[in-house]
Amino acid sequence: MQIYFPIAEISLNIFLVLGMGGGVGFLSGLFGVGGGFLMTPLLIFIGVPPAVAVATEANQIVAASVSGVIAHWRRSNVDLKMGLVLVVGGFLGSTVGSFLFKLLREMGQIDLVISLSFVLFLGVVGSLMVVESVRLILRSRKGGYRKKAHQHYWAHGLPFKMRFHKSKLYISVIPPILVGFFVGLLAAIMGVGGGFIMIPAMIYLLGMPTSVVVGTSLFQIIFVTANVTFLHSINTQTVDVVLAVLLLAGAVIGAQFGARVSGMLRGEQLRALL
């Protein structure tokens, strides 16, 4: 069954779109990511213009993240205070990124930038995470791995410290704001929630426990991608509402199943799978 999408100017199978939304929603609930790192390239591969794919996927991520946050909130796995700090940086970054997106589109370079960004960030981050996760899994099987309760990095010595009771941290707000800013920038340019950057940063840079990382990441993603959707709809008019609604329908259901599976896996297993 084919349906025409007016902004994308393309006809697609409705069940294909629903299935893609459900699959990415499942990943959202499982890993605490918005799923845009997978959905945006998939939309481009099936013929959706890159600019439309980026702006529309940001809209879909909002609903998938809301559904995932509800599931994790019920399990008390959301650090609200840390999430709000990340949102501040994310709002700033997504606003800057939206105007940069508009500038690149006017220059005719946005398609190239989107493609190169995915190759660079997914390649680097994915490689680092799988190496680290495999190393931890091997150590835990040998019985030689013992996780430290608190690990201190250079970031912990910065000023403007704040206590985050849920994460059991007392750190500067500067690193979370910078992480949020960078992720917001990526959300605007790549149409991603930024979870594939946010999750490793929260674990390895901020030192947050894995149990609250997923829910907190999804909480931050909601507001940042909502801001991206709003700005793109005003500045570039590239949000295809019909396509977004179908992706939303599948994503909301998929995220609930993903959150259930997430609770069955250990932290190092989740990182390796991601």
C-alpha positions in Angstrom: 0.0 0.0 0.0 1.6 3.2 -1.2 1.2 6.6 0.3 2.4 10.0 -1.0 4.5 12.2 1.3 4.1 15.9 0.2 7.2 17.5 1.6 9.5 14.6 0.7 7.7 14.4 -2.7 7.9 10.6 -2.8 5.6 7.6 -2.5 6.5 4.8 0.0 4.9 1.6 1.3 3.1 2.5 4.5 4.0 -0.8 6.2 7.7 -0.3 5.4 7.5 3.1 7.2 5.6 1.7 10.2 8.1 -1.2 10.4 11.1 1.2 10.3 9.5 3.3 13.1 8.9 0.3 15.3 12.4 -1.1 14.9 14.0 2.2 15.7 11.7 2.8 18.6 12.8 -0.6 20.0 16.4 0.6 19.9 15.4 3.8 21.5 14.0 2.0 24.6 16.8 -0.5 24.7 19.8 1.8 24.5 18.5 5.2 25.5 19.2 6.6 22.0 16.7 8.5 19.8 17.4 6.1 17.0 18.1 8.9 14.4 21.6 7.5 13.8 19.9 4.6 12.1 16.6 6.1 10.9 18.0 9.1 9.1 20.3 7.0 6.8 17.5 4.5 6.2 15.2 7.3 5.1 17.9 8.6 2.8 18.5 5.1 1.4 14.8 4.6 0.5 14.7 7.9 -1.4 13.8 10.6 1.1 15.8 13.8 0.5 18.5 14.2 3.2 17.3 17.6 4.4 13.7 16.2 4.8 15.0 13.0 6.4 17.0 15.0 9.1 14.2 17.4 10.0 11.4 14.8 10.0 13.4 12.3 12.0 14.0 14.8 14.7 10.2 15.0 15.1 9.9 11.2 15.3 12.6 11.0 17.9 10.5 13.2 20.3 7.7 10.6 20.5 10.0 7.6 20.7 11.9 9.3 23.5 8.8 10.2 25.4 7.6 6.6 25.3 11.0 5.4 26.4 11.2 7.9 29.3 7.8 6.9 30.7 9.0 3.3 30.9 12.3 4.2 32.5 10.6 6.7 34.9 8.5 3.9 36.3 11.7 2.1 37.1 13.2 5.2 38.8 16.0 5.2 36.2 16.0 9.0 35.3 18.3 11.6 36.9 16.0 14.6 36.5 18.5 17.2 37.7 21.3 15.9 35.4 18.8 15.8 32.5 17.8 19.5 33.0 21.5 20.5 32.9 22.0 18.6 29.7 18.9 20.2 28.2 20.3 23.7 28.8 23.4 22.8 26.7 21.3 20.9 24.2 19.0 23.9 23.6 22.0 26.2 22.9 23.6 23.6 20.6 20.5 22.7 18.6 19.7 26.4 18.0 23.2 27.1 16.7 23.0 23.8 14.6 19.7 24.8 13.1 21.0 28.0 11.7 24.2 26.2 10.5 21.9 23.7 8.8 20.0 26.5 7.0 23.3 28.1 5.9 24.7 24.8 4.5 21.5 24.1 2.7 21.6 27.5 1.0 25.2 26.8 -0.1 24.1 23.4 -1.5 26.5 21.5 0.8 24.1 20.0 3.3 23.8 16.5 1.7 27.5 16.1 1.7 27.9 17.3 5.3 25.2 14.9 6.5 26.8 11.9 4.8 30.3 12.7 6.0 29.0 13.3 9.6 27.4 9.9 9.8 30.5 8.1 8.5 32.8 10.0 10.9 30.9 9.9 14.1 29.3 6.4 13.9 32.6 4.9 12.8 34.7 6.5 15.5 32.2 6.1 18.4 31.2 2.6 17.4 34.7 1.4 17.2 35.7 2.8 20.6 32.6 1.5 22.4 33.0 -2.1 21.1 36.6 -2.3 22.0 35.9 -1.0 25.5 32.9 -3.2 26.0 34.6 -6.4 24.8 37.5 -5.6 27.2 35.2 -5.2 30.2 33.2 -8.4 29.3 36.4 -10.5 29.0 37.7 -9.1 32.4 34.4 -9.8 34.1 34.4 -13.4 32.9 38.0 -13.9 34.2 36.9 -12.5 37.5 39.5 -9.7 37.4 37.2 -6.8 36.8 35.9 -4.8 39.8 34.0 -1.6 39.0 35.0 1.4 41.1 32.3 3.2 42.9 33.6 6.6 41.9 36.1 7.3 39.2 37.7 10.7 39.0 38.6 12.4 35.8 40.1 15.9 34.9 36.5 17.1 34.5 35.8 16.5 38.2 38.3 19.3 39.1 36.4 22.1 37.3 34.5 24.8 39.1 30.7 25.4 39.5 30.1 22.0 41.1 26.7 20.6 41.7 25.5 17.5 43.5 23.4 15.0 41.6 21.9 12.7 44.2 20.4 10.2 41.7 23.7 9.6 40.0 25.7 9.9 43.2 27.9 12.5 41.7 29.4 15.9 42.8 30.8 17.4 39.6 31.1 20.7 37.7 28.1 21.6 35.5 30.5 22.6 32.7 31.1 19.1 31.2 27.3 18.2 31.1 26.5 21.5 29.4 29.3 21.1 26.9 28.2 17.5 26.2 24.6 18.7 25.8 25.7 21.5 23.4 27.6 19.1 21.2 24.8 16.7 21.1 22.3 19.4 20.3 24.5 20.5 17.4 24.6 17.0 16.0 20.8 16.7 16.5 20.2 19.7 14.3 22.6 18.8 11.5 22.3 15.0 11.4 18.7 14.5 12.6 19.8 12.3 15.5 18.9 12.3 19.2 22.7 12.1 19.9 22.4 9.1 22.2 25.3 7.4 20.5 27.5 10.3 21.7 25.5 11.0 24.9 25.6 7.5 26.3 29.4 7.0 26.2 30.0 10.6 27.4 27.7 10.1 30.4 29.4 6.9 31.4 33.0 7.6 30.7 33.3 11.4 31.0 30.7 12.2 33.7 31.0 8.9 35.5 27.3 8.3 35.7 26.0 4.8 36.7 24.7 2.8 33.7 21.4 2.2 35.5 20.3 5.9 35.1 22.1 6.7 31.9 19.5 5.4 29.5 16.5 7.1 31.0 18.4 10.4 31.5 19.6 10.4 28.0 16.1 9.9 26.7 14.8 12.7 28.9 17.3 15.2 27.4 16.6 14.0 23.9 12.9 14.9 24.1 13.5 18.6 24.6 16.5 19.0 22.3 14.8 17.2 19.3 11.6 19.1 20.0 13.6 22.3 19.7 15.2 21.1 16.5 11.8 20.2 14.9 10.4 23.6 15.8 13.4 25.5 14.3 13.6 23.4 11.2 9.9 23.8 10.5 10.3 27.6 10.7 13.7 28.0 9.0 13.8 25.4 6.3 10.2 24.0 6.0 11.6 20.5 5.6 9.4 18.6 8.2 7.1 16.1 6.5 4.2 15.7 9.0 2.6 12.7 7.2 5.9 10.8 7.3 6.6 11.8 10.9 3.2 10.6 12.1 3.7 7.1 10.6 7.2 6.9 12.1 5.8 8.0 15.5 3.1 5.3 15.5 5.6 2.6 15.1 8.2 4.1 17.4 6.0 4.6 20.5 5.1 0.9 20.5 8.6 -0.3 19.8 10.1 1.8 22.6 8.1 0.1 25.2 9.4 -3.4 24.2 12.9 -2.0 24.1 12.8 -0.6 27.6 11.7 -4.0 28.9 14.6 -5.8 27.2 17.0 -3.2 28.5 16.2 -4.1 32.1 17.3 -7.7 31.4 20.8 -6.9 30.3 23.9 -5.8 32.2 25.6 -2.5 31.5 28.6 -3.9 29.6 26.3 -6.0 27.5 24.2 -2.9 26.5 27.4 -0.9 25.6 28.7 -3.8 23.4 25.3 -4.1 21.6 25.1 -0.4 21.1 
